[in-house]
Amino acid sequence: MESKKMTIKHFITPESAHLHQKKTSITSNGALLFVACNSGIDFANTVKTEYEKMLKMSNSSLTSIPIMGTKEKPIISVFSDSETRPRLDEHVADSDVYVFQSVHENISGNTVNENIQQLLQVVRTLRAHRAKTITVITPYSPYSRQDKPTFMKREAALAALFADQLKVAGADIYLTYHAHTMGLCGFYEPEIQFVALSGLALFYSIFKEMKGKSNVLVVSTDAGGAKFAIRLSELLNLSHAISSKFRKEKDRSNLLGIIGDLDEKDTAIITDDETVTGSSLLNTVEGLYKNFNIKNIHIAISHLKLKKQYLDGFIRANKELGLTKLHITDTIPQIPEVLSLDFIQMHSIGNAIASTINRLHYNKSIGKIFTE
């Protein structure tokens, strides 16, 4: 298959980011500093680049954001017995630190738990050396689907455990993107401020050209994502539908039906917050195509955790079932096989995170950058 370089789009431009700045980057929170854990280096540099673009467009006297943790000089060492040790090269006392980690790392070989442990160690090291304010940034919130036990199963709410670990490590703020449920907030506050950016702003910007068209509808893959899909349909002035499913196996779901007004529709927008196998999405695509003759289907998903063995399902949907475009974000590093497909469009959330950091650093409203 011929490789094609992917174009990355941004949904908040430097012109619309409402950059707040003063003559100095030192605020009541401390001096601004980025710190990248080993698996968070690429995303940290993406956000750093976007922040510096905004500084330049605003004619700021500030020109760059200091960062600790690079590919050439990572801050975490791994010993031969697999124990890890973060080491800070400079003092961080009285700093407003933003710690980056890509927890679901598809390409480094690290497990989710290994990345979490390294993150916790970095936060504790920063706290031990008197960082003033510590904001943890994981573009995807780990264990967020385990926010409650499965009905009639002996399980624990492991999303709450992750929140507890951040509290013990010493974090002050937790920033993430398109959380699986806003119920996570209750695990963090009041000890830690929980900031979860919504995926609505990005999805609206992607599909705004379809606004108000009678032949288009927004579809949720299940009842859990219905509120999000309905809200997007309201913003776009479109009809909506909900797919009903049941899950026989942990990695596979089956379609029961699609509920909604699908008459005279030929285009569908399917939304979801995350997927590993794509089974719910692909069942919905097939149901729309075969049962309702919808031939132009777009998928928008915030967190694509797809493994190579599940990629063929999306390729088939693109060739045989009307899947026109799959929109994803850079919250999770993607395997090369995903990036080579021309029907997949990646959108960066780097500018949105940079704008949010700017507002947090200067104690300004975050919602303002998405509503003005």
FIKOL-729190 format. One line per field, with one value per residue (C-alpha): residue number from 1; residue in one letter; x, y, z. Coordinates in nm, 3 decimals. Each point is the difference from the previous one (the first is absolute). Example, Ala and Ser with C-alpha at 12.3 -4.5 7.8 and 13.67 -1.06 7.14 Angstrom:
<pts>
num = (1	2) .
residuo = (a	s) .
east = (1.230	0.137) .
north = (-0.450	0.344) .
up = (0.780	-0.066) .
</pts>
This chain:
<pts>
num = (1	2	3	4	5	6	7	8	9	10	11	12	13	14	15	16	17	18	19	20	21	22	23	24	25	26	27	28	29	30	31	32	33	34	35	36	37	38	39	40	41	42	43	44	45	46	47	48	49	50	51	52	53	54	55	56	57	58	59	60	61	62	63	64	65	66	67	68	69	70	71	72	73	74	75	76	77	78	79	80	81	82	83	84	85	86	87	88	89	90	91	92	93	94	95	96	97	98	99	100	101	102	103	104	105	106	107	108	109	110	111	112	113	114	115	116	117	118	119	120	121	122	123	124	125	126	127	128	129	130	131	132	133	134	135	136	137	138	139	140	141	142	143	144	145	146	147	148	149	150	151	152	153	154	155	156	157	158	159	160	161	162	163	164	165	166	167	168	169	170	171	172	173	174	175	176	177	178	179	180	181	182	183	184	185	186	187	188	189	190	191	192	193	194	195	196	197	198	199	200	201	202	203	204	205	206	207	208	209	210	211	212	213	214	215	216	217	218	219	220	221	222	223	224	225	226	227	228	229	230	231	232	233	234	235	236	237	238	239	240	241	242	243	244	245	246	247	248	249	250	251	252	253	254	255	256	257	258	259	260	261	262	263	264	265	266	267	268	269	270	271	272	273	274	275	276	277	278	279	280	281	282	283	284	285	286	287	288	289	290	291	292	293	294	295	296	297	298	299	300	301	302	303	304	305	306	307	308	309	310	311	312	313	314	315	316	317	318	319	320	321	322	323	324	325	326	327	328	329	330	331	332	333	334	335	336	337	338	339	340	341	342	343	344	345	346	347	348	349	350	351	352	353	354	355	356	357	358	359	360	361	362	363	364	365	366	367	368	369	370	371	372) .
residuo = (m	e	s	k	k	m	t	i	k	h	f	i	t	p	e	s	a	h	l	h	q	k	k	t	s	i	t	s	n	g	a	l	l	f	v	a	c	n	s	g	i	d	f	a	n	t	v	k	t	e	y	e	k	m	l	k	m	s	n	s	s	l	t	s	i	p	i	m	g	t	k	e	k	p	i	i	s	v	f	s	d	s	e	t	r	p	r	l	d	e	h	v	a	d	s	d	v	y	v	f	q	s	v	h	e	n	i	s	g	n	t	v	n	e	n	i	q	q	l	l	q	v	v	r	t	l	r	a	h	r	a	k	t	i	t	v	i	t	p	y	s	p	y	s	r	q	d	k	p	t	f	m	k	r	e	a	a	l	a	a	l	f	a	d	q	l	k	v	a	g	a	d	i	y	l	t	y	h	a	h	t	m	g	l	c	g	f	y	e	p	e	i	q	f	v	a	l	s	g	l	a	l	f	y	s	i	f	k	e	m	k	g	k	s	n	v	l	v	v	s	t	d	a	g	g	a	k	f	a	i	r	l	s	e	l	l	n	l	s	h	a	i	s	s	k	f	r	k	e	k	d	r	s	n	l	l	g	i	i	g	d	l	d	e	k	d	t	a	i	i	t	d	d	e	t	v	t	g	s	s	l	l	n	t	v	e	g	l	y	k	n	f	n	i	k	n	i	h	i	a	i	s	h	l	k	l	k	k	q	y	l	d	g	f	i	r	a	n	k	e	l	g	l	t	k	l	h	i	t	d	t	i	p	q	i	p	e	v	l	s	l	d	f	i	q	m	h	s	i	g	n	a	i	a	s	t	i	n	r	l	h	y	n	k	s	i	g	k	i	f	t	e) .
east = (0.000	0.137	0.082	-0.155	0.111	-0.286	-0.113	-0.063	-0.265	-0.060	-0.341	0.115	0.224	0.258	-0.225	-0.292	0.178	-0.057	0.356	0.031	0.346	0.191	0.351	0.123	-0.089	0.028	-0.343	-0.144	0.013	0.377	0.231	-0.132	0.179	-0.081	0.120	-0.029	-0.004	0.170	-0.320	-0.130	0.287	-0.161	-0.329	0.178	0.196	-0.322	-0.156	0.320	0.008	-0.364	0.054	0.302	-0.200	-0.256	0.274	0.139	-0.341	-0.065	0.335	0.088	0.336	0.000	0.127	0.036	-0.128	0.265	-0.030	0.168	0.005	0.104	0.082	0.369	-0.021	-0.297	-0.061	-0.086	0.272	-0.079	0.236	0.090	-0.247	-0.275	-0.029	-0.028	0.142	-0.101	0.275	-0.044	0.286	-0.104	-0.173	-0.379	-0.075	-0.276	-0.087	-0.342	0.068	-0.199	0.084	-0.071	-0.046	-0.159	-0.134	-0.134	0.320	-0.037	0.354	0.250	-0.083	-0.083	-0.316	-0.264	0.103	0.369	-0.083	-0.222	0.273	0.255	-0.248	-0.057	0.374	0.055	-0.280	0.141	0.350	-0.131	-0.190	0.306	0.200	-0.261	-0.176	-0.269	-0.284	-0.010	-0.246	-0.008	-0.097	-0.094	-0.189	-0.186	-0.112	0.101	-0.250	-0.281	-0.227	0.041	-0.177	-0.237	-0.020	-0.178	-0.349	0.008	0.378	0.265	0.197	0.133	-0.021	0.360	-0.051	-0.032	0.328	0.182	-0.140	0.114	0.349	0.028	-0.109	0.260	0.273	-0.068	-0.190	-0.207	-0.190	-0.086	-0.057	-0.132	-0.203	-0.347	-0.036	-0.210	-0.229	-0.007	-0.079	0.379	-0.008	-0.132	0.314	0.227	-0.166	0.041	0.357	0.096	-0.156	-0.136	0.007	-0.140	-0.021	-0.301	0.029	-0.300	0.207	0.212	-0.287	-0.203	0.290	0.040	-0.366	-0.121	-0.032	-0.281	-0.192	-0.375	0.000	-0.313	0.177	0.256	-0.034	0.225	0.016	0.121	0.142	-0.187	-0.223	0.304	0.115	-0.350	0.014	0.320	-0.140	-0.325	0.187	0.210	-0.313	-0.158	0.305	-0.005	-0.380	-0.013	-0.210	0.145	-0.025	0.124	0.145	-0.096	0.248	0.085	0.343	0.055	0.378	0.218	0.141	-0.304	-0.352	-0.304	-0.253	-0.363	-0.133	0.014	-0.267	-0.081	-0.141	0.207	-0.245	0.151	0.347	0.304	0.280	0.084	0.244	0.088	0.163	0.177	0.252	0.227	0.044	0.249	-0.147	-0.248	-0.274	-0.277	0.088	0.025	-0.326	-0.170	0.160	-0.120	-0.351	-0.030	0.133	-0.191	-0.325	-0.052	0.195	0.221	0.304	0.196	0.117	0.244	0.143	0.137	0.181	0.209	0.221	0.099	0.175	-0.012	0.239	0.127	-0.212	-0.322	0.091	-0.143	-0.353	0.036	0.165	-0.292	-0.250	0.174	0.000	-0.338	-0.226	0.004	0.253	0.124	0.219	0.126	0.088	0.237	0.216	0.361	-0.092	0.154	0.310	-0.106	0.163	0.141	-0.264	-0.274	0.185	0.051	-0.373	-0.131	-0.356	0.124	0.034	0.188	-0.088	0.235	-0.125	0.337	-0.133	-0.298	0.230	0.242	-0.286	-0.130	0.343	0.024	-0.332	0.091	0.338	-0.152	-0.306	-0.246	-0.319	0.057	-0.346	0.069	0.234	-0.278	-0.295	0.130) .
north = (0.000	0.338	0.222	0.344	0.279	0.099	0.361	0.111	0.264	0.219	0.103	0.305	0.226	0.241	0.284	-0.126	-0.133	0.313	-0.012	0.162	0.129	0.238	0.138	-0.298	-0.370	-0.004	0.013	-0.078	-0.367	0.019	0.014	-0.184	-0.330	-0.304	-0.344	-0.301	-0.358	-0.239	-0.098	0.357	0.170	0.019	0.140	0.245	0.135	0.032	0.212	0.200	0.082	0.113	0.215	0.167	0.067	0.184	0.200	0.104	0.097	0.209	0.180	-0.117	0.078	-0.366	-0.216	-0.354	-0.233	-0.185	-0.378	-0.275	-0.347	-0.055	-0.294	0.089	0.050	-0.183	0.057	-0.364	-0.265	-0.372	-0.232	-0.355	-0.139	0.214	0.244	0.362	0.324	0.355	0.258	0.376	0.185	0.342	0.142	0.014	0.179	0.263	-0.127	-0.049	-0.340	-0.175	-0.372	-0.183	-0.373	-0.205	-0.285	-0.214	-0.026	-0.215	0.028	-0.001	-0.345	0.131	-0.127	0.235	-0.086	0.064	0.345	0.077	-0.101	0.222	0.289	-0.043	-0.011	0.324	0.177	-0.116	0.115	0.344	0.026	-0.112	0.281	0.266	0.064	0.252	-0.129	-0.332	-0.060	-0.352	-0.029	-0.335	0.057	-0.324	-0.076	-0.358	-0.244	0.249	-0.280	-0.168	0.279	-0.251	-0.378	-0.201	-0.099	-0.324	-0.033	0.014	0.300	0.333	0.353	0.021	0.352	0.107	-0.176	0.199	0.322	-0.109	-0.070	0.351	0.145	-0.198	0.084	0.372	0.131	0.320	-0.005	-0.278	0.097	-0.247	-0.009	-0.142	-0.208	-0.315	0.143	0.327	-0.211	-0.029	0.349	-0.138	-0.212	0.306	0.304	0.176	-0.126	0.031	0.231	-0.214	0.163	-0.206	0.168	-0.108	-0.156	0.204	0.299	-0.213	-0.207	0.315	0.156	-0.315	-0.025	0.361	0.002	-0.258	0.223	0.002	-0.253	-0.216	-0.303	-0.029	-0.148	-0.057	-0.353	-0.125	-0.352	-0.068	0.154	0.104	0.242	0.121	0.325	0.102	-0.088	0.183	0.309	-0.004	-0.045	0.301	0.216	-0.107	0.016	-0.363	-0.308	-0.266	-0.377	-0.250	-0.342	-0.281	-0.279	-0.285	-0.139	-0.378	0.023	0.264	0.117	-0.048	0.144	-0.086	0.241	-0.029	0.294	0.375	0.226	0.333	0.177	-0.138	0.074	0.183	0.002	-0.079	0.130	-0.097	0.128	-0.265	0.126	-0.178	0.090	-0.304	-0.342	-0.286	-0.247	0.224	-0.265	0.237	0.257	-0.253	-0.173	0.340	0.075	-0.332	0.048	0.346	-0.115	-0.326	0.073	0.369	0.044	0.276	0.009	0.298	-0.069	0.200	-0.114	0.242	-0.155	0.176	-0.286	-0.266	-0.284	-0.228	-0.293	-0.130	-0.317	0.205	0.237	-0.217	0.068	0.372	-0.067	-0.224	0.263	0.259	-0.223	-0.173	0.172	0.371	0.115	0.323	0.145	-0.099	0.306	-0.061	0.211	-0.011	-0.089	-0.343	-0.069	-0.201	-0.299	0.067	-0.220	0.238	0.310	-0.141	-0.020	0.291	-0.019	0.073	0.367	0.094	0.319	0.143	0.106	0.164	0.352	-0.063	-0.134	0.293	0.249	-0.175	0.004	0.371	0.065	-0.223	0.167	0.349	-0.111	0.090	-0.166	-0.312	-0.002	0.338	-0.147	-0.231	0.238	0.335) .
up = (0.000	-0.097	0.297	0.009	0.228	0.226	0.026	0.356	0.063	0.304	0.130	0.194	-0.205	0.143	-0.114	0.209	0.306	0.215	0.132	0.338	0.085	0.220	-0.028	0.197	0.002	0.381	0.165	0.341	-0.109	-0.063	-0.300	-0.308	-0.070	-0.218	0.113	-0.232	0.123	-0.241	-0.184	0.005	-0.180	-0.345	0.127	0.231	-0.297	-0.204	0.276	0.046	-0.373	0.007	0.308	-0.157	-0.320	0.209	0.171	-0.338	-0.141	0.311	-0.034	0.348	0.154	0.102	-0.286	0.134	0.268	0.204	-0.013	0.199	-0.154	-0.363	-0.226	0.034	0.375	0.156	0.369	0.077	0.007	-0.016	0.187	-0.100	0.256	-0.167	0.293	-0.110	0.137	-0.094	0.045	-0.041	-0.167	0.132	0.303	-0.013	0.325	-0.040	-0.351	-0.157	-0.155	-0.274	-0.014	-0.327	-0.038	-0.280	0.209	-0.285	-0.201	-0.310	-0.130	0.289	0.132	0.348	0.165	0.138	0.355	-0.071	-0.135	0.299	0.244	-0.176	0.010	0.373	0.064	-0.193	0.188	0.335	-0.102	-0.095	0.328	0.198	-0.160	0.079	-0.327	0.092	-0.220	-0.185	-0.285	-0.141	-0.368	-0.152	-0.327	0.068	0.355	0.088	0.149	-0.068	-0.128	0.340	0.188	0.164	0.042	-0.266	0.115	0.204	-0.033	0.273	-0.124	0.129	-0.140	-0.120	-0.139	0.364	0.082	-0.269	0.149	0.347	-0.133	-0.145	0.334	0.193	-0.254	0.048	-0.304	0.029	-0.333	-0.244	-0.366	-0.255	-0.324	-0.072	0.314	-0.030	0.267	0.191	0.305	0.034	0.146	0.328	0.045	-0.010	0.153	0.236	0.055	-0.367	-0.258	-0.284	-0.347	-0.290	-0.339	-0.204	-0.344	-0.115	-0.114	-0.232	-0.139	-0.065	-0.191	-0.211	-0.103	0.007	-0.380	0.037	0.243	-0.058	-0.288	0.003	-0.153	0.282	0.349	0.302	0.140	0.338	0.020	0.326	0.265	0.205	-0.270	-0.087	0.198	-0.177	-0.344	0.070	0.115	-0.319	-0.212	0.172	-0.068	-0.365	-0.029	-0.117	0.078	0.226	0.054	0.258	-0.073	0.237	0.072	0.230	0.080	-0.001	0.029	0.165	-0.335	-0.223	-0.012	-0.211	-0.148	0.108	-0.199	-0.063	0.152	-0.162	-0.303	-0.289	-0.280	-0.299	0.158	-0.213	0.226	0.358	0.261	0.259	0.321	0.284	0.267	-0.038	-0.154	0.011	-0.250	-0.184	0.025	0.119	-0.264	-0.282	0.096	-0.016	-0.338	-0.138	0.139	-0.152	-0.337	-0.038	0.183	-0.081	-0.324	0.146	-0.229	0.136	0.355	0.213	0.334	0.259	0.295	0.261	0.120	-0.254	0.186	-0.303	-0.029	-0.334	0.014	-0.001	-0.283	-0.279	0.121	-0.072	-0.337	-0.098	0.117	-0.214	-0.309	0.036	0.257	-0.078	0.259	-0.161	0.274	0.344	0.211	0.293	0.232	0.118	0.361	-0.057	-0.213	-0.304	-0.162	-0.352	-0.163	0.122	-0.116	-0.351	-0.082	-0.206	0.136	0.353	0.098	0.316	0.189	0.261	0.343	0.071	-0.048	0.228	0.274	-0.046	0.027	0.312	0.162	-0.072	0.177	0.295	0.040	0.015	0.204	-0.277	-0.124	-0.209	-0.155	-0.157	-0.265	-0.123	0.017	-0.126) .
</pts>
